[in-house]
Amino acid sequence: MAPDEPAEPGTAVVIATSGSTGAPKGVLLSARALTASAEATHARLGGPGHWLLATPAHYIGGLQVLVRSQLAGTEPAVLTGTGFRPDDFAAAAATLKGTRRYTALVPTQLVRLLDDGGAGLAAAKTFDAIVVGAAATSPSLRERAADAGVRIVPAYGMSETASGCVYDGFPLDGVRVDVSGDRIRIAGDVLAHGYRRRPDLTAEAFRDGWFTTSDRGIRHEDGRLEVLGRADDMINTGGVKVSAAAIERCLCAQPGVRDACVVGLPDPEWGEAVVALVVSSGEPGDLRAAVRAELGPASTPKRVEFTGALPLRGPGKIDRAAVKARLQPGSSG
């Protein structure tokens, strides 16, 4: 990203995207965008508080924990060490001062706390809100958190929106959301002002005050935004286009399924074959039959494989390229 060359005017930080579906890009964020996001977050959560930094600060979710702390005039607690361990999370949470406590996690971290059942889960229950972002929070994970007494706030956003800008389906104050066709567009002071040294991509994505995302969605009558998945997650199988995200939601709703990634693999008969990699916590039932019953034959995976954990990159996002490589016929996994 040419670190020896001056940053574009108005740039406070350059955040690299995760590159989960392509080459990383450098997102240009101003102090105004970072501040607008942090202030809107505090307004939605109920006021400034004390934050625990549990994700790397070079990703936007972690950086915003520091920005929010700075604006609140509070000192954040920092989770140190390699990887994410529930006991370390509990130890870091114990150092937080004040009565209003927040943190930001990715779904994988939340799952580990819920699975822990010990000090990590007990610590999670002490937070007034845990913002969960970077990847979709499945309905089953929401239910697990609620049953465990953990107060989570699923967030939708990205580096280009200075972190989460839609909380639990509703835009933060000062954020406007529109669905053009089926693509989600976002406007407001939280927006980045472009991509580092990529005026072509900037002109394509940022236009007339709106940022056009790569995600599909719908707005419900009550104003709630439902994110349907990425525009490029459609799989063309046998001449029928099916949504990988819809199949993943169906799989994750089945008993015993903790997570799932669905991809399309080249197939001489179908063009693309629907294949799923699933994380289970027991003996799931007939997953192919469940998908067929809910979504129809075209969406039914031709093959379902199981794993202990999905490959991740960046701030908790599924590495779909790695999943495809693992599921290729003849792969050793």
Disulfide bonds with the S-S distance in Angstrom:
none
